[in-house]
């Protein structure tokens, strides 16, 4: 696994924290984190790639291709800022270059899989196809996640892309009934294995604690020790 694309079923569901956990679990390897389009931040503010590196450790190289100031979809944010959008071939070229210098490249999308990069309708899925890279889907735990996960997995299949698995991006300390049932049902919805569950508020941990605990949140396929719990 040289390049892994990290997408999600929506926004604000824990993609960055899951990406950081995967990077932290790969300690001992050279890891690069590529953020194709960062939106909603001014120049100089730390973005998602920098946050992954902060949480995961010094073995991570953060790379950001484009930044747009308004917290909108990349295509909309680029258009409103009068800036060139990021293109899938640029993402693929950057990831391939990083792969020659690193053992693992994590490409973290913005929002969901089919959020537009440009006004022609290009998406993260197009970049994944150019890279022939598998996609890890990050999903919330609670009510409504099964439909969104199934739609994302179906979009991957129709494009000939591999869904590597699903990781719950923010599992509450005391999961409600829907969250407990979804732990069992998410792999069915995705047609792919459940590969981990990151605790809610994990991103607020001190970086050293986060890095030390990350492997316990991820399945062996992602370098961890996690097993599907009985909730």
Secondary structure, DSSP 8 states (H G I E B T S, - for coil): --EEEEEESSSSSSHHHHHHHHHHHTTTS-EEEEEEEEES--TTS--HHHHHHHHH-TTEEEEEEEEESSSS-HHHHHHHHT-----HHHHHHHHHHHHTT-SEEEEE-SSSTT-BSSTT--BHHHHHHHHT-EEEEEE-SSTTHHHHHHHHHHHHHHTT--EEEEEEEEE-TT--HHHHHHHHHHHHHHTS-EEEEEETTGGGS-HHHHHHHGGGGB-GGGT--------
